[in-house]
Amino acid sequence: MTHIVTRNSPQRAVWQLEQQGMHPLLARLYAARGVKDKTELDYELKSLIPPTALTNASAAAQILADAIEAEAKMLIIGDYDCDGATATAVGVRALKMLGADVDFLLPDRFKLGYGLSPEIVDVAAQQSPDLIITVDNGIASIEGVDRARELGIATLITDHHLPGETLPEADCIVNPNQPGCDFPSKCIAGVGVMFYVMLALRAELRERGFFAERPEPNFASLLDLVALGTVADVVKLDRNNRILVSQGLKRMRAGQLQPGLAALFKAAGRDPKKATAMDLGFILGPRLNAAGRLADMRLGVECLLTEDPSRALSIAQQLDALNRERREIESGMQEQALILLESIDANDAAPASPSSTPSGTRASSAFSPRASRTSCTARFSPLPPAKAASSKVPAARFPACICAMHSTSSPSAAPACSSASAATPWRPVLRSTLKISKNSAKASPRSPPNCSPRLI
C-alpha cells in the first residue's frame, strides 16, 4: 500500500529562496529537501568539494604517484556490488590512463567472504603485487592488512563505511567517515571516494611535471560510472553527490558513456539519451548486482572495462539473463516465506521465556548469522509436501529452510604464494607519518553522521 509522507518545509529557508527569485512552489519543494540557498542548485563540476578536503587523499596520491614512477604493480580489490564494481572500474580506467601497471581482483562471496580478508590477500599474493588498493571495503580489514604486511605488500584503503574502534594498520586510509576527517560529504559512495583519490593523484602528478611530455587525461569521462555507483548504493544525495550524479547523467544523455553502460541500456531496452536516476537505480544497478549475487562480479567489471561494443553487449545480455533469474528466485523466496508464515502456529512460534532457558544455552528464538545449516533448519518446519512441490524456488539453490541462506561457512583458506614471503623492493614512504596522524585523530573521535552508508 502506498504511504505518502509530507515533508516539512522550514519557513525561513522558503522565505530565503523566494527572496532570491525562486517561485514559491519550487521554494517549498527545495526547502523540504534541505536546500537553503539558490547557489546549492548549481550542479557544475566547479562546485564539487575539492579533493584536498578529503583527509589523506593527498597522501594516497603521493603513494600512487611514487608507485607509477617506480613502475610498481598495483592490484585493486573491490566489492561484489554495483558500488564496488563501478569503483573498481574507475580505479582501473584512471590508473591505466596514467600509465600504471594495474589489475583487479574481486572476492568470491561464497568462498572468501567480504572485504580484504587474509584469504583474499593470499590469493592476491599469487600475482605478486607491490601495492593493494581496496575500493568500497577495507576499513574493517585489520587481519587482512596485517597479512599483507607479513607478505611485504603495501596497502591503500579507500572506503566509505563506518569504521570500528580500531583502524587497520594500512599505509594510508581514505575514508570520509574515519575519525578526524572533516570532509563535508559524509554520504559519498565508495566509487566517489575512489574518484576523489584519482583526482588527487592527477593533481600530484601535474605538480611533478608528469604531463610535460604526455597528455593529461580528462577524468570527466568516468562520471557515468560514478553516477551509477552512487545511485545504486542508495547513499543520501547531498549536494556533492547530486553534482556527481547530475554530471554523469548529463554525459549519458549526450552519448558520452562507456561501451558497457551503453550495452546495459540496450539489453534493458532503455534509451541512454533519456537516462534518469531511476534507470541507474532500478535498471542498470540490479543487472550489475545480479552478477555478484548469482555468478561472479568479475563479469560485471569486465562489462564496465571493455572497449569492444560487441563484447560489452554480449556481457550485458548475460547480466540481463542473470537479473531475470534473480527476480524469479526472489519471487519464489517470497512465495515460500508466505507459505511458511501460513503454516506456523502462533502459539508454537512464541519464544521461550528466559526462565525456561537452561543456563549457558541460547534461546530457540535467537538468531545467529553463523548458525550451522543443520541447527538453522531445525528451527523452522519444512514446507508441506504438496505446497513444496508447487513452490517456484529451485531446490538445488535454496533448501527447504529459507533461513539457511543466512548461514555462512568458514571460507577455505587459499594456499599461500611460495614467493610472497620475500619483501618486495618498492615500499611507500609515508607509513610512519600516516600512523602519527591516524593515532592523533583517534584522540578526538567525532560522533557518527546521521546519514551512515549501508553496511554489508
Secondary structure, 3 states (H helix, E strand, C coil): CCCCCCCCCCHHHHHHHHHCCCCHHHHHHHHHCCCCCHHHHCCCHHHCCCHHHCCCHHHHHHHHHHHHHCCCEEEEECCCCHHHHHHHHHHHHHHHHCCCEEEEECCCCCCCCCCCCHHHHHHHHCCCCCEEEEECCCCCCHHHHHHHHHCCCEEEEECCCCCCCCCCCCCEEECCCCCCCCCCCCCCCHHHHHHHHHHHHHHHHHHCCCCCCCCCCCHHHHHHHHHHHHHHCCCCCCHHHHHHHHHHHHHHHCCCCCHHHHHHHHHCCCCHHHCCHHHHHHHHHHHHHHHHHHCCCHHHHHHHHCCCHHHHHHHHHHHHHHHHHHHHHHHHHHHHHHHHHHHCCCCCCCCCCHHHCCCCCCCCCCCCCCCCHHHHHCCCCCCCHHHHHHCCCCCCCCCCCHHHHHCCCCCCCCCCCCCCCCCCCCCCCCHHHHHHHHHHHHCCCCCCCCCCCCCC
